[in-house]
Amino acid sequence: MARKPWTAIVAGVAGLLLLSACGGGGGTGGGGALTLGFAQVGAESGWRTANTKSIQESAKAAGIELKFSDAQQKQENQIAAIRSYIQQKVKVIAFSPVVESGWDTVLKEAKTANIPVILTDRAVDSPDKSLYKTFLGSDFVAEGKKAGEWLAKEFGSAAGDVSIVELQGTTGSAPANDRKKGFADVIASNPKFKVVASQTGEFTRAKGKEVMEAFLKSQPKIDVLYAHNDDMALGAIEAIEAAGKVPGKDIKIVSVDGVRDALQALADGKINHVVECNPLLGPQLMDLVKKVAAGEQVPPRIETTETEFDQAAAKAALPQRQY
Ligand code: AHR
């Protein structure tokens, strides 16, 4: 009986020692390395897998000690991870916010602890820009516009209405909000373009397939599928084929990302156009981490360079595509 409190004390001291070994010493980790706490969204897509690999490999190459967590597409998990990085006194925190809203409290906690934060890939909608040092990623509105411009060109001379179904990304996320807006802004200029159904497919292949099956049952006429990412488009292709239709012909498909499987589907004629979103953010992120850790000024927003693929461009890109 009398041994219990001692056991608890020993466990507590061991826990404290472990915590200080992980993140003590002002965020320099065990061997004096610069520590970065990175809270990833999840592993929902091929894009995300490539993004995670780029971050892990670049941290290693830059000699940065990476503490990595996967939030499984849940905001509460990301907030818990960021709080744990604050507790561990990492030098810099970076994260790709699963949704745009609801970050002010935890970002204020990081600011109070004097830990700079870098947003990568996805933005937050906080009006207080002092809560983070910079944003590194894509212009998602521009990506949606590119998809809309392709559609306007492809169906510009078509007679009659063009019925479009839309597979949205994760509800409340920056890419879902912005890609929807960019696309809608472009097609609004021609009333023959009608979005007849729009629903989230959560950026996953399985959900893209499931929602497309429902669209095919509920919609008498579908001319175009606009998918906010490639994985949902690839899932939808399975649903279209199972329904006895030909993807890329009976239903034209435009999607965003540019992962290898989608470029292959484009080369095979099952997808018609792909707008690129670059996941290889690791090297630029590590440069920024070093700069903000050294107290240097960095630009408030850094956008990645991206392209678009038609069938010929996909065929040309495939042999060197890294992801
Ligand atoms: O935030 C980038 C988006 O997130 C990618 O387009 C999508 O594939 C991923 O899940």
Boltz pocket constraint, residues with backbone or C-beta under 6 A from the ligand:
constraints:
  - pocket:
      binder: B
      contacts: [[A, 44], [A, 45], [A, 46], [A, 47], [A, 48], [A, 121], [A, 122], [A, 175], [A, 203], [A, 228], [A, 229], [A, 230], [A, 231], [A, 256], [A, 257], [A, 277]]
      max_distance: 6.0
